[in-house]
């Protein structure tokens, strides 16, 4: 189904013909002359198409022995041309693509000139029409612009080759029953003309022999601008430009890499802040900016159909996924906020906090020093405020929210599959397979692979990389990735050493500085160390991330992936693995390692036999995990938005600072777009990566911070508008591309969803104090009236100060203390099992392991049951797909039958009665099916 009217769905196919197929479909057209061509000079040549062949996937467009030179540059008065013009000088032919280059007089100048002549000549032979703007007419007087137009003959030829779907009949399937809540959601809706810019149509693959079947009202608008630029880009990526070193060279990407051209891009249809003066301009960019890209429209739905029409399905599916993810976050944010408010309102009811803050209990408990030699004994009630705040996140709601998020993740992924299936139907992607552009050989692969072998499918010779070379490259790549992952772990260990080294300094500073006494209850040495270490860790993360992005691209290029799909998948896995370790390693340390291997006074464990391992706060490590998660997550989101919005704006402002002083009619549409930033092939890759890393924060560690989904929701509301704003205003228009899903990211999200159940179960069991409290409540409580009274005293063991070894014995003991307490379950010094773990320790450990097993199994059972209950494709979409296929086949068969009748009436001997009967029989069979 096609909701965009004149724009259809297309599936690229392999452009290799069998040896006995002599049909020419790719090159050498005879374009029709336009009215404005007489005054502008000849823009194309007529070349015979006899004997031309279709290139295979490993070749570009066939060149010929005839060399056609580019027409001489012609100077025109740009004051008579609107700066918003997206047409040739004749005002009729649309500019579908623009190439730019600088005529630099260096040692390769002649070689680049020859490449351009050959390339542009072959573009003309392929049927494209060119018009060149002399550098004297450019704003800086240095840049040539080559404007490209695809005439009707080229468009319909490639529409058939690429199997493009086009409208054949307006959709007569009744729309879905209206939602009774639509009136309540009216403030969130956009105008119908924006949401659905074109009627809905049944579509069928285009065929030049059946042009009268399609709804061709106007040849100039039948193919949308995004479809036109995609067809031109398809030609550009395959057009040859000569032979170098005995190898045939082709493709605009190589010419951009070697500096022959400086840029290649399609044009935006107008300026984003005002409509174009040309009545033939659709002004879709202006509509997108006004209705979508402004932050004040943050509460409005996204015009997905218009996004898809203007930018293509690949970008459209990203914004559809991001919008759906944000909608689902609303539910998680509300539940998380309720859990947080529960902790806030029950803060005063926490028996643990009351006992810690009670001068008669916490004030009388003397704790052992938290560092060797320099630290002093301290009273438990000095951590009163931090223990109260830890209750915000460490309460019974934590368990509920961890289970809820495990189910929420499943609902999100399953409902996204349904949403994706609906989009596939609405955007004519039901029969879509991976685009040929993704599956064809990469030019870099062909350039670097000198050996060739016969393809068993096409029976053509194609380059290949020997297994030995692949093995060596994979080993180097794997070693490089392993080195950088090791570097991350080393940096994390350095941060841990920083924690251990500065803790004593913070403890001494806070004890001896009178000015810090008012905040000493809130800003404990543990918290001060955690905050500064988290900030330091975030800076290290950003630095490593900056360098690794470039290393990942370099080692992926070194592997020489065969296809574009292989390249993207390999780069995705490398980047995600690195980012996963880079962003989450510190959170894993705090959640699962900090305070777990401390030892006990007199027998502490040390890192590298020098730094004593960290202890958790008496109220637990969960508050520190919350601090770490908040700083890294919030810092990444803030920094990401700065990079995405402010940096491109500054670059564009700097590039256009001179042009602003020129009259508007001297700054043409192609020059304006040339000065914008480039939305590269990996543009969406980084957007997905950013969101998937955020998804990990709100799922893997959400049990420690119920407000994480709320932070993610607020960020994503901003993210949608920032991404739309920069795409609409700061970047050149990307080449339209097809995609029917979010690709490999779907599998990564599924993996993280499963891992999140495990991590949250471990966080509740080992990082929070919930299980020890429950064990005490049911097995060790001594008061029926107040079961949790005495818990703090029960959770602290006794140590005889005289048992300190010289290495960690405090320098002073002014109060003459005999014993001190520490957080653990060990026998007292007067017991026969002195300082060994008590039976309660083993009971708690068994309860923790049992809880993990039970929680994981319960959540996984619910997850799989929910996934089984929710079908991937909605029932109404299945019915619509079947209905559309039936009606489309019926229309095509009726058309063929009518054509056959005409041939019979005209006395065509080839139209036999048997053929007529067979056609009718096929229609009946189609109806029956």
Buried (B, 14 or more C-beta within 10 A) or exposed (E): BBBBBBBBBBBBEEBBBEEEEEEBBBBBBBBEBBEBBEEBEEBBBEBEBEEBBBBBBBBBBBBBEEEBEBBEEBEEEBEEBBBBBBBBBBEBBBBBBBBBBBEEEEEEEEBBEBBBBBBBBBBBBBBBBBBBBBBEBBBEEEBBBBBBBBBBBBBBBBBBBBBBBBBBBEBEBEEEEEEEEEEEEEEEEBEEEBBBBBEBBBBBBBBEEBEEBBBBEEEEBBBBBBBBBBBBBBBBBBBBBBEEEEEBBBBBBBBBEBBBBBBBBBBBBBBBEEBBEBEEBBBBBBBBBBBBBBEEBEEBBBBBBBBBBBBBBBBBBBBBBBBBBBBBBBBBBEBBBEBBEBBEEBBEEBBBBBBBBBEEBBBEBBBBBBBBEBBBBBBBBBBBBBBBBBBBBBBBBBBBBBBBBBBBBBBBBBBBBBBBBBBBBBBBBBBBBBBBBBBBBBBBBBBBBEEEEEBEEBEBEBBBBEEEBBEEBEEEBEEBBEEBBEBBEEBBBEBBBBBBEBBBBBBBEBBEEEEBEEEBBEBBBBBBBBBBBBEBBBEBBBEBBEEBBEBBBEBBBEBBBBBBBBBBBBBBBBBBBBBBBBBBBBBBBBBBBBBEEBBBBBEBEBBEEEBBBBBBBBBBBBBBBBBBBBBBBBBBBEBBBEEBBEEBBEBBEEEBEEBEEEEEBBBBBBBBBBBBBEBEBBBBBBBBBBBBBBBBBBBBBBBBBBBBBBBBBBBBBBBBBBBBBBBBBBBBBBBBBBBBBBBBBBEBBEEBBBBBBBBBBBBBBBBBBBBBBBBBEEEBBEEEEEBBBBBBBBBBBBBBBEBBEEEBBBEEBEEEEEBBBBBBBBBBBEEEEEBEBBEBBEBBBEBBEEBBEEBBEBBBEBBEEBBEEBEEBBEEBEEBBEBBBEBBBBBBBEBBBEBBEEBBEEEEEEBEEEEBEEBEEBBEEBEEE
